């Protein structure tokens, strides 16, 4: 539709200058003014002429009437003036032929504007904290992050996906103490990250118990725990390069990574870099020095901070009282490194909205430091996830792991697919694609800022606006094409309203991709997929395709199916969904 909008806008711009002798409204502006009327009986495109009244100094009704008179273009069957609107009715045959022709010609590139060619975008997403659970709270950053990467890639950007692992910090001190006290090497080798999490949960509980006891004993003294002290000491040894602790740390990281990889594999995610927080340890001092040299650092109760009062934000903490660095310090150093390494045009960070202030603060600090690229930093926040209404708590271990969520979805789907696919391997492959897809699609169905309550039954349902439903629709297009044995062709036949709706939906894909990218909102694609699936299913029920007796009509309908199939495939892949040809 964008193509026709642009074409119409160009024609309109010419007409406006010839009819009104005015160059005040350009084609770009007109593209933005053109609307899709809510009811297509009024037209397929409309120009609300009141928006031109001011520049042209005429009433909308006058403008619409003058523009309509003698407006000719083969793409439209009629151009009429109604109540100050200029309504365009598309010439169905010419339009459908062009749209389907575009899909066939461009193949898996159809929908891409290639607006990112020659530009680089760096995406920081997923980034779990090692040895802490990889739970459903990470679903958002992982799936939104990866979709944004795929969408940018599709638009032609060079993309660098970075997993900024939380592989450094005091939790390693705790884990080392816990491991030395209660750990069992073989058990961890067998049980993986779950065993590390158990140790982590246990030591947190014990530290809390010790602190509670210390308060009970002496309510006036600060909370205290000997285990907590030990953990800090072990972390200090790690920071100082103690070989034994370093070896443990490396091991904990690799055990955790192995686990994450399983989930990434299910989702088809690969990262280009796993440079985690630890990588930036030696890159922070230079940035801290720069802040100091520029006079941006202030002392606040012994800590070094950047004051952000003027921007109505709390101070940004750079160094703790004991001189140790903090989360913002590391993010600043990492951004500088990434700019130097990749020269990014955009750096995108996908995290929960709980971190919005953190990003606003350090983005501002980067600006104050005089880095010209500060305005290329983009934070993409998202809302919370609960499961059947239950909230999450990381420290107490009361969490739902991402892998468990996927496993459950997969095994429930397997129960259904087993009947149709007796071959166990094929059954599992399909169950995996449908189960994982169901979770992803359900998650990406809402605007990212919406808080989500995950209900597995809803996600897995085959009727409803779900992943299984759209994958099923895709499989249906595959089966039609397989039976047809060709991709058909567009003949000069009159199209029904249902067929036209389908063509229009296919035509909308390029602008939906552009919108999803501009708004950092994969749900634009998800909702588009639902519209396309619905349009196809209506067409499928209303029109005989293979059974159609008129040959040129049959060919045309097969071509429409093939175009739908192509676009569904591309769109599903953009949101990390697999496209099984049979379900
Ligand atoms: N590891 C962090 C967490 O799990 C997310 C890191 C986000 N990226 C960043 N550059 N700060 O909360």
Boltz pocket constraint, residues with backbone or C-beta under 6 A from the ligand:
constraints:
  - pocket:
      binder: B
      contacts: [[A, 124], [A, 126], [A, 127], [A, 128], [A, 129], [A, 164], [A, 165], [A, 166], [A, 331], [A, 349], [A, 350], [A, 351]]
      max_distance: 6.0
